[in-house]
Amino acid sequence: MRRLLSSLIFFSFIFLFATCDNQEEFNHDPNFLLNFSNDSITFDTIFSGLPSTTKQLKIYNPSSKAIYLDKIALENNTEGYTLNINGAEGNTARQVYIPAKDSLYIFIELNVQDDNQDAPRLIEDYILLTYNSKVQKFLLKSWVQDVIRFKNNELQTQEWTQKRPYFIDNDLYLKQDQTLTIQAGTKVYFQKGAGIHIHGTLNIDGSFETPVFFGSHRREELYKNVPGQWKGLFFYTESKNNVISHLQLENAINGISAQSETNNNNLEIEYSQFLNFSTTGIETNNFNLKMHDVIVSNCGEQAVLLEGDGNFEFIHCNLINNWFISQRTTPCLSFFANEESNKALKIYNSIIWGSKTNEFEIGQTNTFQIENSLVKLSSEMQNTYSNQFENCIFNTDPQFVDKNNHNYNLNAESVLIDKAKLDIANIYPLDFNGNSRTSDTDPDIGTFEYIETTD
């Protein structure tokens, strides 16, 4: 019995010693600091009333000892930031444990209510981490912009200004015999599934300095060049005398769809860029279309599709399609109009270019004329329609500055320099950038006049 008791006492001491030896140590050093994955968390400009994307903050314990945080909390907790701390929703957490050489995650969102201000405002707050008798801060900041919303989706005659952006979350309909005028510098943002349907008259009056912008409400870098984020603009039979000047329209399903039952409708576009569409950039049916200094690029289908009857005139335009997201089966420009009429397509000093062998498709008609332009076209089609081409350049790389980033200015080596028709350039003597085409008497093909620079 005495032997058994001695053995029990001995093993009890061994167990107690082992337990004490394995007990976890904690960092109590008041000078110790946790590490953060970022210097701060910054959201791109968000719109009031819309939640931001979620951003992630990693908090790392570099110590060889574990640490307990007494508290994690927002300093103000009134600015619209919300936290998820290690999987638990809430802007405050207590007694948060971080093992040695380990980390925790905080997920951050921002949702700010409208404050009826025209100018963007800065929203700041701090995440406070209390431990070892001190407080360590982490900065959260974002610019928030109040927007104009629409309770009624039917538009009467009105004017939009640049004072505050417009946010479109459902389809808007401009009624017949009503006019929507959009001033220079106005920005219009669309939610997925939204667009504008024009049964009246649309006048967009941008400028070189302050173009009008139409695009997705998703402004994060991730969505910068993503097609299909909203519907686009739609014109109908009742819509007359539409004029678009200095518009940047991007990242929609299609850019412009103009469909009429009869050919009694006019659409004029100048100094505008249409970029990134999952279907067509501009499509018309029984609409007259006149464009100069217009860029249409990166479309899942045609950059421009012309059907029905109509008179079409394109001067100093860039129709460019290097679509790479999926297989593209259609050319850059499809001309299926005027098969039963003598109305014509006329193209001067322009570029029709892309990644396919034939970037110009013609239906059962030869009522077109293309002069002093660059065209991507097979030899067979060149021979078939030789009478319709005059002073054109075929299948020669235009030498853009950066086609992958949609910079279609010309390099110094471009064959398009000095090859445009002067009489036509005199009609529109300023290029897309507002530079003179005619100062050297030898204008360039395309929307951009080459400007020699000195280093």
C-alpha positions as CSV (number, residue, x, y, z in Angstrom):
1,M,0.0,0.0,0.0
2,R,2.8,2.4,0.9
3,R,4.5,1.6,-2.5
4,L,1.3,2.4,-4.4
5,L,0.9,5.7,-2.6
6,S,4.5,6.7,-3.3
7,S,4.0,5.9,-7.0
8,L,0.8,8.0,-7.2
9,I,2.5,10.9,-5.5
10,F,5.5,10.6,-7.9
11,F,3.3,10.5,-11.1
12,S,1.2,13.4,-9.8
13,F,4.3,15.6,-9.5
14,I,5.4,14.5,-13.0
15,F,1.9,15.5,-14.5
16,L,1.9,18.8,-12.6
17,F,5.4,19.6,-13.9
18,A,4.5,18.8,-17.5
19,T,1.2,20.8,-17.3
20,C,3.1,23.9,-16.0
21,D,5.8,23.4,-18.6
22,N,3.3,23.3,-21.5
23,Q,1.2,26.3,-20.3
24,E,1.0,29.0,-23.1
25,E,2.8,32.2,-22.6
26,F,1.2,35.6,-23.4
27,N,2.8,38.8,-24.6
28,H,2.3,41.7,-22.1
29,D,5.0,44.0,-23.6
30,P,3.5,47.6,-23.7
31,N,5.9,48.4,-26.6
32,F,4.8,45.5,-28.8
33,L,2.8,46.2,-32.0
34,L,0.7,44.1,-34.2
35,N,1.3,44.1,-37.9
36,F,-1.4,45.0,-40.6
37,S,-1.7,43.7,-44.1
38,N,-2.4,47.3,-45.3
39,D,-1.4,50.8,-44.2
40,S,-5.1,51.7,-44.4
41,I,-8.3,50.6,-46.1
42,T,-9.5,52.9,-48.8
43,F,-12.7,52.4,-50.8
44,D,-13.1,53.9,-54.3
45,T,-15.7,56.6,-54.4
46,I,-19.0,55.0,-53.5
47,F,-22.5,56.3,-54.0
48,S,-24.7,57.1,-50.9
49,G,-27.4,54.5,-50.3
50,L,-25.4,51.7,-51.9
51,P,-23.2,49.2,-50.0
52,S,-19.6,49.0,-50.9
53,T,-17.7,45.9,-51.9
54,T,-16.1,44.0,-48.9
55,K,-12.5,44.7,-48.1
56,Q,-10.2,42.5,-46.0
57,L,-7.7,43.5,-43.3
58,K,-5.3,40.9,-41.9
59,I,-3.9,41.5,-38.4
60,Y,-0.8,39.5,-37.7
61,N,0.8,38.7,-34.4
62,P,4.6,38.4,-35.1
63,S,5.4,37.5,-31.5
64,S,6.5,34.1,-30.3
65,K,3.9,34.5,-27.6
66,A,0.1,34.6,-27.9
67,I,-1.8,37.8,-27.2
68,Y,-5.3,38.8,-26.0
69,L,-6.8,41.9,-27.3
70,D,-9.0,43.4,-24.7
71,K,-11.2,45.1,-27.3
72,I,-11.6,45.7,-31.1
73,A,-14.0,48.5,-32.0
74,L,-14.7,51.4,-34.3
75,E,-13.7,54.8,-32.9
76,N,-16.7,56.7,-34.1
77,N,-19.1,53.9,-35.2
78,T,-21.4,56.5,-36.8
79,E,-19.9,56.9,-40.2
80,G,-21.4,53.8,-42.0
81,Y,-18.5,51.3,-41.7
82,T,-19.4,47.8,-40.6
83,L,-17.1,45.0,-39.4
84,N,-17.0,41.3,-39.4
85,I,-14.3,40.2,-36.9
86,N,-13.0,36.7,-37.5
87,G,-16.4,35.6,-38.8
88,A,-18.5,37.3,-36.2
89,E,-20.6,40.3,-37.4
90,G,-20.4,43.4,-35.2
91,N,-18.4,46.5,-34.8
92,T,-17.1,45.5,-31.3
93,A,-15.4,42.4,-30.0
94,R,-13.8,41.7,-26.6
95,Q,-11.1,39.3,-25.4
96,V,-9.9,38.4,-28.9
97,Y,-7.2,35.7,-28.9
98,I,-4.4,35.6,-31.4
99,P,-2.0,32.7,-31.1
100,A,1.8,33.2,-31.5
101,K,2.8,33.8,-35.1
102,D,-0.8,33.7,-36.2
103,S,-3.4,36.2,-37.4
104,L,-7.1,37.2,-37.5
105,Y,-9.2,38.8,-40.3
106,I,-11.5,41.7,-40.2
107,F,-13.9,42.3,-43.2
108,I,-15.0,45.8,-43.8
109,E,-18.0,47.3,-45.7
110,L,-19.3,50.9,-46.0
111,N,-22.9,52.1,-46.5
112,V,-23.5,55.8,-46.1
113,Q,-26.9,57.5,-46.4
114,D,-27.6,60.5,-48.6
115,D,-26.7,63.9,-47.1
116,N,-28.0,66.1,-50.0
117,Q,-24.6,67.4,-50.9
118,D,-23.3,68.1,-54.5
119,A,-19.6,67.7,-53.7
120,P,-18.0,64.4,-52.6
121,R,-17.3,64.1,-48.9
122,L,-14.6,62.2,-47.1
123,I,-15.7,59.5,-44.6
124,E,-13.1,58.4,-42.1
125,D,-13.0,56.2,-39.1
126,Y,-10.5,54.1,-37.1
127,I,-10.4,50.5,-36.0
128,L,-9.1,50.7,-32.4
129,L,-7.3,47.7,-31.0
130,T,-6.8,47.8,-27.2
131,Y,-4.2,45.5,-25.6
132,N,-1.2,45.6,-23.3
133,S,-2.5,48.9,-21.7
134,K,-2.5,50.8,-25.1
135,V,-4.5,51.5,-28.2
136,Q,-3.3,50.8,-31.7
137,K,-5.2,52.5,-34.6
138,F,-6.0,51.5,-38.1
139,L,-7.4,54.1,-40.6
140,L,-10.5,53.5,-42.8
141,K,-11.3,56.2,-45.4
142,S,-13.5,56.7,-48.5
143,W,-15.0,59.4,-50.6
144,V,-18.8,59.3,-50.8
145,Q,-20.9,60.9,-53.5
146,D,-24.6,61.7,-53.2
147,V,-26.5,61.0,-56.4
148,I,-29.8,62.0,-58.0
149,R,-32.3,59.1,-58.2
150,F,-35.6,58.8,-60.0
151,K,-38.8,57.8,-58.3
152,N,-40.8,58.0,-61.6
153,N,-39.3,56.1,-64.5
154,E,-41.2,58.3,-67.1
155,L,-39.2,61.4,-68.1
156,Q,-40.8,64.6,-69.3
157,T,-38.7,67.5,-70.8
158,Q,-35.8,68.2,-68.5
159,E,-32.1,69.1,-68.3
160,W,-29.4,67.2,-66.5
161,T,-26.4,69.0,-65.1
162,Q,-23.0,68.2,-63.8
163,K,-23.7,69.3,-60.2
164,R,-24.3,65.8,-59.0
165,P,-24.2,62.3,-60.7
166,Y,-27.4,60.6,-61.8
167,F,-28.0,57.0,-60.6
168,I,-30.2,54.8,-62.7
169,D,-31.4,51.6,-61.0
170,N,-34.3,50.8,-63.4
171,D,-35.1,51.5,-67.0
172,L,-36.0,55.1,-67.7
173,Y,-38.4,56.1,-70.6
174,L,-38.2,59.5,-72.3
175,K,-41.7,60.1,-73.5
176,Q,-42.7,61.1,-77.1
177,D,-42.4,64.8,-77.9
178,Q,-40.3,65.4,-74.8
179,T,-36.6,66.4,-74.8
180,L,-33.8,65.4,-72.5
181,T,-30.8,67.7,-72.6
182,I,-27.6,66.7,-70.8
183,Q,-25.0,69.3,-70.1
184,A,-21.2,69.0,-70.4
185,G,-19.6,67.2,-67.5
186,T,-22.7,65.3,-66.5
187,K,-22.1,61.7,-65.2
188,V,-24.7,59.1,-65.4
189,Y,-24.3,55.7,-63.7
190,F,-26.4,52.6,-64.3
191,Q,-27.1,49.6,-62.2
192,K,-27.3,46.1,-63.9
193,G,-30.5,45.8,-65.9
194,A,-31.0,49.5,-66.4
195,G,-30.9,51.6,-69.5
196,I,-32.6,54.6,-71.1
197,H,-35.4,54.2,-73.7
198,I,-35.8,57.3,-75.9
199,H,-39.2,58.0,-77.6
200,G,-38.6,61.7,-77.6
201,T,-35.4,63.7,-78.4
202,L,-32.0,63.3,-76.7
203,N,-29.5,66.1,-76.8
204,I,-26.1,65.4,-75.2
205,D,-24.0,68.6,-75.1
206,G,-20.6,67.6,-73.8
207,S,-17.3,69.4,-74.6
208,F,-13.6,68.6,-75.2
209,E,-12.8,69.6,-71.7
210,T,-15.8,68.0,-70.0
211,P,-17.4,65.2,-71.9
212,V,-20.6,63.5,-70.7
213,F,-20.1,60.0,-69.1
214,F,-22.5,57.0,-69.2
215,G,-21.3,53.9,-67.5
216,S,-21.7,51.3,-64.8
217,H,-22.1,52.2,-61.1
218,R,-19.3,49.7,-60.3
219,R,-16.3,52.0,-60.2
220,E,-13.8,49.6,-58.7
221,E,-10.7,48.8,-60.8
222,L,-11.9,45.2,-61.2
223,Y,-14.8,46.4,-63.3
224,K,-13.0,49.0,-65.3
225,N,-13.3,47.2,-68.7
226,V,-16.0,44.7,-68.1
227,P,-18.8,44.6,-70.8
228,G,-22.4,43.9,-70.1
229,Q,-22.9,45.8,-66.8
230,W,-26.0,47.7,-67.9
231,K,-28.3,47.7,-70.9
232,G,-27.4,50.8,-73.0
233,L,-29.4,53.5,-75.0
234,F,-32.5,52.6,-77.1
235,F,-34.1,54.9,-79.7
236,Y,-37.5,54.2,-81.2
237,T,-39.8,55.2,-84.1
238,E,-41.1,58.3,-82.3
239,S,-37.6,59.5,-81.6
240,K,-36.5,62.4,-83.8
241,N,-33.5,64.7,-84.3
242,N,-31.2,63.2,-81.7
243,V,-27.7,64.8,-81.3
244,I,-24.9,63.3,-79.2
245,S,-21.7,65.4,-78.7
246,H,-18.7,64.4,-76.6
247,L,-20.1,61.3,-74.9
248,Q,-18.1,58.5,-73.2
249,L,-20.3,55.4,-73.1
250,E,-18.9,52.2,-71.8
251,N,-19.3,48.7,-70.4
252,A,-22.9,47.9,-71.4
253,I,-24.7,45.1,-73.2
254,N,-24.9,47.4,-76.3
255,G,-24.1,51.0,-76.8
256,I,-26.8,52.4,-79.0
257,S,-29.8,50.5,-80.5
258,A,-31.8,52.7,-82.9
259,Q,-34.9,50.9,-84.3
260,S,-37.6,52.5,-86.3
261,E,-40.5,51.2,-88.4
262,T,-39.9,53.8,-91.1
263,N,-36.8,55.8,-92.2
264,N,-37.8,59.1,-90.8
265,N,-35.3,59.4,-87.9
266,N,-32.0,61.1,-87.6
267,L,-29.1,60.4,-85.2
268,E,-26.0,62.5,-85.2
269,I,-22.9,61.7,-83.1
270,E,-19.6,63.6,-82.8
271,Y,-16.5,63.4,-80.7
272,S,-17.7,60.4,-78.7
273,Q,-16.3,57.0,-77.6
274,F,-18.2,53.8,-77.3
275,L,-16.2,51.1,-75.5
276,N,-16.7,47.5,-74.2
277,F,-20.0,45.9,-75.2
278,S,-21.0,42.3,-75.0
279,T,-23.1,42.6,-78.2
280,T,-23.0,45.6,-80.6
281,G,-21.6,49.1,-80.2
282,I,-24.1,50.9,-82.5
283,E,-26.9,49.2,-84.4
284,T,-29.5,50.9,-86.5
285,N,-32.6,49.9,-88.4
286,N,-34.3,52.5,-90.6
287,F,-32.3,55.3,-88.9
288,N,-30.2,57.9,-90.7
289,L,-26.8,58.0,-88.9
290,K,-24.2,60.7,-89.3
291,M,-21.0,60.4,-87.3
292,H,-17.6,62.2,-87.2
293,D,-14.7,61.7,-84.8
294,V,-16.4,58.7,-83.2
295,I,-14.6,55.7,-81.7
296,V,-16.4,52.3,-81.4
297,S,-14.3,49.5,-80.0
298,N,-14.2,46.2,-78.2
299,C,-17.5,44.6,-79.0
300,G,-18.6,40.9,-78.7
301,E,-20.4,41.3,-82.1
302,Q,-20.3,44.2,-84.6
303,A,-18.9,47.6,-83.6
304,V,-21.5,49.0,-86.1
305,L,-24.5,47.1,-87.6
306,L,-26.6,48.9,-90.2
307,E,-29.9,47.5,-91.3
308,G,-33.2,48.7,-92.9
309,D,-33.1,51.9,-94.9
310,G,-30.9,54.9,-94.2
311,N,-28.3,57.4,-95.2
312,F,-25.0,56.9,-93.4
313,E,-22.0,59.2,-93.3
314,F,-18.9,58.4,-91.2
315,I,-16.0,60.8,-91.3
316,H,-12.7,60.5,-89.3
317,C,-14.2,57.5,-87.3
318,N,-12.4,54.6,-85.7
319,L,-14.3,51.4,-85.8
320,I,-12.0,48.9,-84.1
321,N,-12.7,45.5,-82.8
322,N,-10.0,43.4,-81.1
323,W,-12.5,41.5,-78.9
324,F,-10.8,38.7,-77.0
325,I,-13.2,37.6,-74.2
326,S,-14.9,35.1,-76.5
327,Q,-15.0,34.0,-80.1
328,R,-16.3,36.7,-82.3
329,T,-18.0,35.6,-85.5
330,T,-19.2,38.9,-86.9
331,P,-17.0,41.6,-88.5
332,C,-16.4,45.1,-87.2
333,L,-18.8,46.7,-89.6
334,S,-21.9,45.0,-91.1
335,F,-23.7,46.9,-93.9
336,F,-27.0,45.2,-94.5
337,A,-29.1,48.3,-95.2
338,N,-30.5,49.8,-98.4
339,E,-31.0,46.5,-100.2
340,E,-34.1,47.9,-101.8
341,S,-33.2,51.6,-102.0
342,N,-30.5,53.9,-103.4
343,K,-29.6,55.4,-100.1
344,A,-25.9,55.1,-99.4
345,L,-23.1,54.5,-96.9
346,K,-20.2,57.0,-97.3
347,I,-17.0,56.6,-95.3
348,Y,-14.2,59.1,-95.4
349,N,-10.8,59.3,-93.6
350,S,-11.7,56.5,-91.3
351,I,-10.4,53.2,-89.8
352,I,-12.2,49.8,-90.0
353,W,-9.8,47.5,-88.2
354,G,-9.8,44.4,-86.0
355,S,-8.5,40.9,-85.4
356,K,-10.5,39.2,-88.2
357,T,-9.5,38.8,-91.9
358,N,-12.6,40.6,-93.1
359,E,-13.8,43.5,-90.9
360,F,-16.3,44.8,-93.4
361,E,-19.4,42.8,-94.4
362,I,-21.7,43.8,-97.2
363,G,-25.2,42.5,-97.9
364,Q,-27.0,42.5,-101.2
365,T,-26.1,46.1,-102.1
366,N,-23.3,48.1,-103.5
367,T,-24.5,51.5,-102.4
368,F,-21.4,52.4,-100.5
369,Q,-18.3,54.5,-101.1
370,I,-15.2,54.4,-98.9
371,E,-12.4,56.9,-99.5
372,N,-9.0,57.6,-97.9
373,S,-9.5,55.0,-95.2
374,L,-7.8,52.0,-93.7
375,V,-9.8,48.8,-94.1
376,K,-9.1,45.2,-93.0
377,L,-10.4,43.3,-96.0
378,S,-9.5,40.2,-97.9
379,S,-8.1,40.5,-101.5
380,E,-11.1,38.7,-102.8
381,M,-13.5,41.4,-101.4
382,Q,-11.2,44.2,-102.5
383,N,-11.4,42.9,-106.0
384,T,-15.2,42.4,-105.9
385,Y,-15.9,45.9,-104.7
386,S,-12.9,47.7,-106.2
387,N,-15.1,50.5,-107.7
388,Q,-16.4,51.4,-104.2
389,F,-12.9,52.0,-102.7
390,E,-10.8,55.1,-103.5
391,N,-7.3,55.9,-102.2
392,C,-7.8,53.3,-99.4
393,I,-5.1,51.4,-97.5
394,F,-5.7,47.7,-96.8
395,N,-4.5,45.4,-94.1
396,T,-1.6,47.5,-92.9
397,D,-1.1,47.8,-89.1
398,P,-2.2,51.3,-88.1
399,Q,0.4,51.5,-85.4
400,F,-1.7,52.7,-82.5
401,V,0.1,53.9,-79.4
402,D,-1.5,51.3,-77.2
403,K,-4.4,49.3,-78.7
404,N,-4.7,47.0,-75.6
405,N,-5.6,50.0,-73.5
406,H,-7.7,51.6,-76.2
407,N,-5.3,54.4,-77.0
408,Y,-5.8,54.9,-80.7
409,N,-3.5,57.8,-81.2
410,L,-1.0,57.2,-84.0
411,N,2.7,56.3,-83.6
412,A,5.2,58.3,-85.6
413,E,5.6,55.2,-87.9
414,S,1.9,54.9,-88.8
415,V,1.1,54.8,-92.6
416,L,-2.1,56.7,-91.8
417,I,-0.2,60.0,-91.3
418,D,-0.9,62.6,-94.0
419,K,-3.1,60.2,-95.9
420,A,-6.6,61.7,-95.3
421,K,-8.6,63.7,-97.8
422,L,-8.1,67.4,-97.1
423,D,-11.5,68.6,-98.5
424,I,-13.2,66.3,-96.0
425,A,-10.9,67.2,-93.1
426,N,-11.7,70.9,-93.7
427,I,-15.3,70.1,-92.8
428,Y,-14.2,69.0,-89.3
429,P,-10.8,70.6,-88.8
430,L,-10.5,69.6,-85.1
431,D,-9.7,66.0,-84.1
432,F,-11.0,64.0,-81.2
433,N,-8.5,65.7,-78.8
434,G,-9.3,69.2,-80.2
435,N,-6.1,69.4,-82.2
436,S,-6.0,71.0,-85.6
437,R,-6.1,68.6,-88.6
438,T,-5.3,71.2,-91.2
439,S,-2.4,73.1,-89.8
440,D,0.0,71.1,-91.9
441,T,-2.4,70.8,-94.9
442,D,-1.9,67.0,-94.8
443,P,-4.4,65.5,-92.4
444,D,-4.3,62.0,-91.0
445,I,-6.7,59.1,-91.3
446,G,-8.7,58.3,-88.2
447,T,-10.0,60.3,-85.2
448,F,-6.6,61.4,-84.0
449,E,-4.2,63.7,-85.8
450,Y,-0.6,62.8,-85.1
451,I,1.1,65.5,-83.1
452,E,4.9,65.3,-83.1
453,T,6.4,65.7,-79.7
454,T,9.9,66.7,-78.6
455,D,11.5,64.9,-75.6
